[in-house]
Amino acid sequence: MSKQDYDDELRSEQTYVDGLYARLDAERARVKGKYSDALAAPVDRMDGGTLVARDVEVRALAKQATRLQVADSGLCFGRLDSVTGERSYIGRIGILDEDKEPVLLDWRAPAARAFYIATAASPEDMRLRRQFHTRGRRLVDFTDEVLGRPTGDERGDAALLAAINAPRGGGMRDIVATIQAEQDEIIRSDHLGVMVIEGGPGTGKTVVALHRVAYLLYTQRKRMERHGVLVIGPNPAFLDHIGRVLPSLGESDVVFMTVGGLVPGMRVTAEDADEVARVKGSLKMLDVLAAAVADRQRLPKDPLPIELADVTVRIDADTAEWAREEARTSGKPHNDARHVFTEIITYVLTERAIARIGRGWLTREDRDAWEQLRTTLIDELADHKVFTAALDELWPILTPQGLLAELYSSPERLRAAQGDEVLHRVDGHA
C-alpha cells in the first residue's frame, strides 16, 4: 500500500469511527434523558409495586449509562474483511444503526471471534484483519494482517507489540484489542462448572480470568446477575491493581473482596507463622477439619434420661449410633444432617414411650388412639428442653468460628482430629 493510499484509508476509517462516536453520544444522551425522566416521574408512595418498578428502571438505566461511558476509550479497535467482501468492525460494545443492523460488533459476540483466532493457516473465511491504534477518539494508525496466505507485508503482531511497549499506568489494563487465540479459547469456553486457569507468573492468568467474567456476563447475563459475581484477591493492593479491568469492559456489577472480608464483622489482626500457614494450606487440613466435625458427633457414655409427662425414656449408645450413621450417610452437611439425627432419635423414643404407656389398655384396633398418642409425644419431645440439650451434646449446631476456636485451643481435640500440634494456641479465638 502506497503512502497516499494509506493516508486515504486512514481518513476513511477515521470518518467511520467518527460516525460510531456520534451514535455513542446520541445513545448516551437518550439514556441520560430516560434516567432523568425516571427519577422525576411521579410515583404513588402507597403503591409498593410502583416504587419497586421505578427503582428497577433507574438501576437498569444507571448500568446502561456506565457501560456507555466506559466505552469511550478505544471504542473501535479493529476490522474484519471476509472472503465474500463483508466488512465488520469490532469494539468494546455493540452499536446498531437505525435499521437495527450492527455497525459495531461487541468483542464478545460470536461473529467477532474470528478477529482473535483467524490465522494465515486457518483464516476462518476471513481475508483481512485490521487493527486500529487510537489516541482518544482519533485514529492514529492501523496495521493489516492478510489471512489465508502469507505475505511479506504481514504485521499481525504489531498491535500486541504496541500494547506490550506502551507506557504502564497504575493498574492492570484490559487486553480486549490484543487477545491471543489461546486466551480467547479460555475466555469463550462453555460454562460447565469450575474452571482452573494455570500458568507461570506473568502469563496473564488474572487478566484472562477477568475477561472470561466479562464474556459470561455478556452471554449469560441473567444467570450470572441472579447469582452475582465475586472476585476474591489476597489483599486490597491486588484488588486495586486489577479493579479497573472489568469496569473498562463495561461490567460494574462485580464485587471485589479479600479473603479476610468474606465474613461480615470479622477483621484480620494477625498473621500465622509460616509453619502454621503451610499446615493450614495443605490438603491434609481437609481431613483434619472433617475429623474435627466428626468428633463433635458423639455417643453417650451412659444412657441420657428424658422425663416425659407419663414416662421416662433414655437415649442409649446403640440408638445414637444408628442415628449418627444415618445422618452421616445422608450426604448432607453437618448442621443440615442434624435433622436426620433428630428424626431417628425422636422415632425411637416415641415408639418406646408408646409401648410402655399403651401397655394394658390400648389394643391393635385402637389406631386413632395410637396415632393421637404418637402425635402428643412427638410434640412433647420437640418442646422438651432436656431433649434439646441432649441433641446439642450429641450433634451440636456448629459455626466455623466456634469449631476452629475449640479445635485450636484444645490439644485433645487436635489429637482426635489428627491435627499437627503447631496448630495449637492458647486462645482459640485469637
C-alpha positions as CSV (number, residue, x, y, z in Angstrom):
1,M,0.0,0.0,0.0
2,S,1.4,3.4,-1.0
3,K,1.7,6.3,1.4
4,Q,-1.1,8.1,-0.4
5,D,-3.3,5.0,-0.3
6,Y,-2.5,4.6,3.3
7,D,-3.4,8.2,4.2
8,D,-6.7,8.0,2.2
9,E,-7.6,4.7,4.0
10,L,-6.8,6.3,7.4
11,R,-9.1,9.2,6.7
12,S,-11.8,6.9,5.6
13,E,-11.5,4.8,8.7
14,Q,-11.5,7.9,10.9
15,T,-14.8,9.0,9.2
16,Y,-16.3,5.7,10.1
17,V,-15.0,5.8,13.7
18,D,-16.4,9.4,14.0
19,G,-19.8,8.0,13.0
20,L,-19.6,5.4,15.7
21,Y,-18.8,8.0,18.3
22,A,-21.7,10.1,17.1
23,R,-24.0,7.2,17.6
24,L,-22.5,6.6,21.0
25,D,-23.0,10.2,22.1
26,A,-26.6,10.1,20.8
27,E,-27.3,6.9,22.8
28,R,-25.7,8.4,25.9
29,A,-28.0,11.4,25.6
30,R,-31.0,9.2,25.1
31,V,-30.2,7.1,28.2
32,K,-29.4,10.2,30.3
33,G,-32.8,11.7,29.3
34,K,-34.6,8.5,30.2
35,Y,-32.7,8.3,33.5
36,S,-33.7,11.9,34.4
37,D,-37.3,11.2,33.4
38,A,-37.4,8.1,35.6
39,L,-36.1,9.9,38.6
40,A,-38.6,12.8,38.1
41,A,-41.6,10.6,37.3
42,P,-44.4,10.8,39.9
43,V,-45.0,7.6,41.9
44,D,-47.6,6.6,44.3
45,R,-45.7,6.0,47.6
46,M,-48.6,4.0,48.9
47,D,-48.1,1.5,46.0
48,G,-45.1,-0.6,46.7
49,G,-45.2,-2.2,43.3
50,T,-44.8,1.2,41.6
51,L,-41.9,2.2,43.7
52,V,-40.1,-1.1,43.0
53,A,-40.7,-0.8,39.3
54,R,-39.3,2.7,39.3
55,D,-36.2,1.6,41.2
56,V,-35.6,-1.3,38.9
57,E,-35.8,1.0,35.8
58,V,-33.5,3.6,37.4
59,R,-30.9,0.9,38.3
60,A,-31.0,-0.5,34.8
61,L,-30.6,2.9,33.2
62,A,-27.7,3.7,35.5
63,K,-25.9,0.5,34.5
64,Q,-26.5,1.3,30.8
65,A,-25.1,4.8,31.3
66,T,-22.0,3.4,33.0
67,R,-21.5,0.9,30.2
68,L,-21.7,3.6,27.5
69,Q,-19.4,5.9,29.5
70,V,-16.5,3.5,29.7
71,A,-16.8,2.5,26.0
72,D,-15.4,5.9,25.0
73,S,-11.8,4.8,25.4
74,G,-10.9,2.5,22.4
75,L,-14.5,2.2,21.2
76,C,-13.5,0.5,18.0
77,F,-10.2,-1.3,17.7
78,G,-10.4,-3.5,14.7
79,R,-12.0,-4.6,11.4
80,L,-12.6,-7.9,9.7
81,D,-13.0,-8.4,6.0
82,S,-14.5,-11.7,4.9
83,V,-13.7,-13.6,1.7
84,T,-17.2,-12.7,0.5
85,G,-16.5,-9.0,0.9
86,E,-18.4,-8.4,4.1
87,R,-16.8,-5.9,6.5
88,S,-17.3,-5.9,10.3
89,Y,-15.9,-3.5,12.9
90,I,-15.0,-4.8,16.3
91,G,-15.2,-2.8,19.5
92,R,-15.9,-2.7,23.3
93,I,-19.7,-2.7,22.9
94,G,-22.2,-3.4,20.1
95,I,-23.8,-0.5,18.3
96,L,-26.8,-0.7,15.9
97,D,-28.0,1.6,13.2
98,E,-31.5,2.9,12.6
99,D,-32.4,-0.4,10.9
100,K,-31.1,-2.4,13.9
101,E,-28.1,-3.6,11.8
102,P,-24.8,-3.9,13.6
103,V,-22.3,-1.1,12.7
104,L,-20.0,-2.2,15.6
105,L,-19.7,-5.8,17.0
106,D,-19.2,-6.4,20.7
107,W,-15.9,-8.2,21.1
108,R,-17.8,-11.0,22.9
109,A,-20.2,-11.6,20.1
110,P,-19.8,-14.9,18.3
111,A,-19.4,-13.1,15.0
112,A,-16.3,-11.3,16.4
113,R,-14.4,-14.4,17.4
114,A,-12.6,-14.7,14.1
115,F,-10.9,-11.4,15.0
116,Y,-9.0,-13.3,17.7
117,I,-8.5,-16.7,16.3
118,A,-8.1,-16.3,12.5
119,T,-4.6,-17.0,11.2
120,A,-2.9,-17.3,7.8
121,A,-3.1,-21.1,8.1
122,S,-6.7,-21.1,9.4
123,P,-8.4,-17.9,8.2
124,E,-11.9,-18.7,9.4
125,D,-13.3,-17.5,6.0
126,M,-11.7,-14.1,6.6
127,R,-9.4,-12.2,4.1
128,L,-8.0,-9.4,6.3
129,R,-7.7,-8.4,9.9
130,R,-7.1,-4.7,10.5
131,Q,-6.1,-3.4,14.0
132,F,-6.6,0.2,14.9
133,H,-4.3,2.2,17.2
134,T,-6.2,5.2,18.7
135,R,-5.5,8.1,20.9
136,G,-8.7,9.3,22.5
137,R,-11.2,9.5,19.6
138,R,-8.5,9.9,17.0
139,L,-7.3,7.0,14.8
140,V,-3.5,7.4,14.6
141,D,-2.5,4.2,12.8
142,F,-3.7,0.9,11.6
143,T,-2.0,-2.4,10.8
144,D,-3.2,-5.1,8.4
145,E,-2.8,-8.8,8.5
146,V,-3.6,-10.7,5.3
147,L,-5.3,-14.0,6.2
148,G,-5.3,-17.2,4.3
149,R,-1.9,-16.7,2.6
150,P,1.4,-15.5,4.0
151,T,2.7,-12.2,2.5
152,G,5.8,-10.1,3.1
153,D,3.6,-7.2,4.4
154,E,2.1,-9.1,7.3
155,R,2.4,-7.3,10.6
156,G,-0.1,-9.4,12.6
157,D,1.7,-8.8,15.9
158,A,2.0,-5.1,15.6
159,A,-0.9,-4.3,17.9
160,L,0.3,-6.8,20.5
161,L,3.8,-5.4,20.4
162,A,2.4,-1.8,20.7
163,A,0.4,-2.9,23.8
164,I,3.5,-4.5,25.4
165,N,5.6,-1.5,24.8
166,A,3.0,1.1,25.8
167,P,3.7,3.1,29.0
168,R,2.3,1.4,32.1
169,G,-0.2,3.0,34.3
170,G,-1.0,2.4,37.9
171,G,-3.0,-0.8,37.4
172,M,-3.8,-3.8,35.2
173,R,-5.3,-2.9,31.8
174,D,-7.8,-4.8,29.7
175,I,-6.4,-6.8,26.7
176,V,-9.6,-6.7,24.6
177,A,-7.8,-5.5,21.5
178,T,-4.9,-7.9,21.7
179,I,-6.4,-11.2,23.0
180,Q,-4.5,-14.2,21.6
181,A,-6.1,-17.3,20.2
182,E,-5.1,-19.4,23.2
183,Q,-6.5,-16.8,25.6
184,D,-9.7,-16.5,23.5
185,E,-10.3,-20.2,23.8
186,I,-10.2,-20.0,27.6
187,I,-12.4,-16.8,27.6
188,R,-15.1,-18.3,25.4
189,S,-15.1,-21.8,26.9
190,D,-18.6,-23.3,27.7
191,H,-19.6,-22.6,31.3
192,L,-19.7,-26.2,32.6
193,G,-18.7,-25.6,36.2
194,V,-15.3,-24.9,37.9
195,M,-12.5,-23.7,35.6
196,V,-8.9,-23.6,36.7
197,I,-6.5,-21.3,34.7
198,E,-2.9,-22.4,35.3
199,G,0.3,-20.8,34.2
200,G,3.6,-19.3,35.4
201,P,4.0,-15.8,36.9
202,G,3.2,-13.0,34.4
203,T,1.4,-15.3,31.8
204,G,-1.9,-13.4,32.0
205,K,-3.9,-15.7,34.2
206,T,-5.7,-13.0,36.1
207,V,-6.5,-10.7,33.1
208,V,-7.8,-13.7,31.1
209,A,-10.0,-14.7,34.0
210,L,-11.4,-11.2,34.2
211,H,-12.2,-11.2,30.5
212,R,-13.9,-14.5,30.9
213,V,-16.1,-12.9,33.6
214,A,-17.0,-10.2,31.2
215,Y,-17.7,-12.7,28.5
216,L,-20.0,-14.8,30.7
217,L,-21.8,-11.6,31.8
218,Y,-22.4,-10.9,28.1
219,T,-23.6,-14.5,27.1
220,Q,-25.3,-15.5,30.3
221,R,-26.2,-12.2,32.0
222,K,-29.5,-13.2,33.6
223,R,-27.9,-16.3,35.2
224,M,-24.8,-14.5,36.3
225,E,-26.5,-11.5,37.7
226,R,-29.0,-13.7,39.5
227,H,-26.2,-15.4,41.4
228,G,-23.8,-12.5,41.5
229,V,-20.1,-12.3,40.7
230,L,-17.4,-12.2,43.4
231,V,-13.7,-11.7,42.7
232,I,-11.5,-12.7,45.6
233,G,-8.0,-11.4,46.0
234,P,-5.2,-11.9,48.5
235,N,-5.0,-8.2,49.6
236,P,-6.5,-4.8,48.9
237,A,-3.5,-3.7,46.9
238,F,-4.0,-6.6,44.4
239,L,-7.7,-5.8,44.1
240,D,-6.9,-2.1,43.5
241,H,-4.4,-3.3,40.8
242,I,-7.0,-5.4,38.9
243,G,-10.1,-3.4,39.8
244,R,-10.1,-1.3,36.6
245,V,-10.3,-4.1,34.1
246,L,-14.0,-5.1,34.3
247,P,-15.3,-1.5,34.5
248,S,-13.2,-0.7,31.4
249,L,-15.1,-3.6,29.7
250,G,-18.5,-2.1,30.8
251,E,-19.1,-4.5,33.6
252,S,-19.5,-2.8,37.0
253,D,-21.8,-5.3,38.8
254,V,-19.0,-7.3,40.3
255,V,-17.9,-7.4,44.0
256,F,-14.2,-7.4,44.8
257,M,-13.2,-8.7,48.2
258,T,-10.2,-10.1,50.1
259,V,-10.5,-13.4,51.9
260,G,-10.4,-11.6,55.2
261,G,-13.5,-9.6,54.3
262,L,-15.7,-12.6,53.4
263,V,-17.1,-12.9,56.9
264,P,-19.1,-9.8,58.0
265,G,-17.9,-8.3,61.2
266,M,-14.6,-10.0,61.3
267,R,-11.3,-8.2,60.9
268,V,-7.9,-9.7,60.4
269,T,-5.5,-8.6,63.2
270,A,-2.6,-11.1,62.9
271,E,-0.9,-13.5,60.5
272,D,0.0,-17.1,61.1
273,A,3.7,-18.2,61.3
274,D,5.0,-19.7,58.1
275,E,4.9,-23.2,59.6
276,V,1.3,-22.8,60.7
277,A,0.3,-21.3,57.3
278,R,1.8,-24.3,55.5
279,V,-0.2,-26.7,57.5
280,K,-3.4,-24.8,57.1
281,G,-2.8,-24.5,53.4
282,S,-2.1,-28.2,52.8
283,L,-4.6,-30.8,51.6
284,K,-4.2,-32.7,54.9
285,M,-6.1,-29.8,56.5
286,L,-9.3,-31.0,54.8
287,D,-9.0,-34.4,56.6
288,V,-8.3,-32.6,59.9
289,L,-11.4,-30.4,59.5
290,A,-13.6,-33.4,58.5
291,A,-12.3,-35.3,61.6
292,A,-12.9,-32.3,63.8
293,V,-16.6,-32.2,62.7
294,A,-17.0,-36.0,63.1
295,D,-15.5,-35.7,66.6
296,R,-18.4,-33.5,67.6
297,Q,-20.9,-36.2,66.6
298,R,-20.8,-38.0,69.9
299,L,-22.3,-41.1,71.5
300,P,-23.4,-41.0,75.1
301,K,-21.2,-42.9,77.6
302,D,-24.3,-43.6,79.7
303,P,-28.0,-43.5,78.7
304,L,-29.4,-40.0,78.8
305,P,-32.8,-39.9,80.6
306,I,-35.6,-37.8,79.2
307,E,-38.5,-37.4,81.6
308,L,-41.8,-37.0,79.8
309,A,-45.2,-36.4,81.4
310,D,-46.2,-40.1,81.7
311,V,-42.9,-42.0,81.2
312,T,-39.1,-41.7,81.2
313,V,-37.2,-42.7,78.1
314,R,-33.5,-42.9,77.5
315,I,-31.1,-42.2,74.6
316,D,-28.7,-45.1,74.7
317,A,-25.4,-45.5,72.7
318,D,-26.9,-48.0,70.3
319,T,-29.8,-45.7,69.3
320,A,-27.4,-42.7,69.0
321,E,-25.0,-44.8,66.8
322,W,-27.8,-45.8,64.5
323,A,-29.0,-42.2,64.2
324,R,-25.4,-41.0,63.7
325,E,-24.7,-43.4,60.8
326,E,-28.0,-42.5,59.1
327,A,-27.2,-38.8,59.4
328,R,-23.6,-39.2,58.2
329,T,-24.6,-41.3,55.1
330,S,-27.4,-38.8,54.2
331,G,-24.9,-36.8,52.2
332,K,-25.9,-33.5,54.0
333,P,-23.6,-31.1,55.7
334,H,-23.2,-31.5,59.5
335,N,-25.8,-28.8,60.5
336,D,-28.4,-30.0,57.9
337,A,-27.8,-33.6,58.9
338,R,-28.9,-32.9,62.5
339,H,-32.5,-33.1,61.2
340,V,-31.9,-36.7,60.2
341,F,-30.2,-37.5,63.5
342,T,-33.1,-35.9,65.4
343,E,-35.8,-37.7,63.4
344,I,-34.4,-41.1,64.2
345,I,-33.9,-40.4,67.9
346,T,-37.4,-39.0,68.1
347,Y,-38.8,-42.0,66.4
348,V,-37.1,-44.5,68.7
349,L,-38.0,-42.6,71.9
350,T,-41.6,-42.2,70.8
351,E,-42.1,-45.8,69.9
352,R,-40.6,-46.9,73.3
353,A,-42.9,-44.4,75.1
354,I,-46.0,-45.6,73.2
355,A,-45.2,-49.2,74.0
356,R,-44.9,-48.5,77.7
357,I,-47.8,-46.1,78.1
358,G,-50.3,-48.1,76.0
359,R,-49.5,-51.4,77.6
360,G,-52.6,-53.0,79.1
361,W,-55.2,-50.5,77.8
362,L,-54.7,-50.0,74.1
363,T,-55.2,-52.7,71.5
364,R,-54.3,-53.0,67.9
365,E,-57.8,-51.9,66.9
366,D,-57.3,-48.5,68.7
367,R,-55.5,-47.0,65.8
368,D,-56.7,-43.5,66.3
369,A,-55.7,-43.5,70.0
370,W,-52.2,-44.8,69.0
371,E,-51.8,-42.0,66.4
372,Q,-53.0,-39.4,68.8
373,L,-50.6,-40.6,71.5
374,R,-47.7,-40.6,69.0
375,T,-48.5,-37.0,67.9
376,T,-48.6,-35.9,71.5
377,L,-45.3,-37.5,72.3
378,I,-43.6,-36.0,69.2
379,D,-44.8,-32.5,70.2
380,E,-43.7,-33.0,73.8
381,L,-40.2,-34.0,72.7
382,A,-40.0,-31.1,70.3
383,D,-40.5,-28.6,73.1
384,H,-38.5,-30.6,75.8
385,K,-35.5,-28.6,77.0
386,V,-33.7,-31.7,78.3
387,F,-34.2,-33.5,75.0
388,T,-32.9,-30.4,73.1
389,A,-29.9,-30.2,75.4
390,A,-29.2,-33.9,74.7
391,L,-29.3,-33.3,71.0
392,D,-26.9,-30.4,71.4
393,E,-24.5,-32.6,73.3
394,L,-24.6,-35.4,70.7
395,W,-25.0,-33.5,67.5
396,P,-24.4,-29.7,68.1
397,I,-25.0,-27.0,65.7
398,L,-21.6,-25.8,64.7
399,T,-20.2,-22.5,63.3
400,P,-16.9,-22.3,61.5
401,Q,-15.5,-19.8,64.1
402,G,-16.6,-21.9,67.0
403,L,-15.4,-25.2,65.6
404,L,-11.9,-23.8,64.8
405,A,-11.6,-22.0,68.1
406,E,-12.3,-25.1,70.1
407,L,-10.1,-27.2,67.8
408,Y,-7.0,-24.9,68.0
409,S,-7.3,-24.3,71.8
410,S,-7.7,-28.0,72.8
411,P,-4.8,-30.4,72.5
412,E,-7.2,-33.3,73.0
413,R,-9.4,-32.2,70.1
414,L,-6.4,-31.7,67.9
415,R,-5.2,-35.2,68.6
416,A,-8.6,-36.6,68.0
417,A,-8.7,-34.9,64.6
418,Q,-5.0,-35.9,63.9
419,G,-4.1,-32.3,63.5
420,D,-0.5,-31.0,63.7
421,E,0.5,-29.7,67.1
422,V,1.7,-26.5,65.6
423,L,-1.9,-25.5,65.2
424,H,-2.4,-25.3,68.9
425,R,-2.8,-21.9,70.5
426,V,-4.0,-20.9,74.0
427,D,-6.7,-18.5,72.8
428,G,-8.6,-20.3,70.0
429,H,-10.5,-17.1,69.1
430,A,-7.2,-15.1,68.6
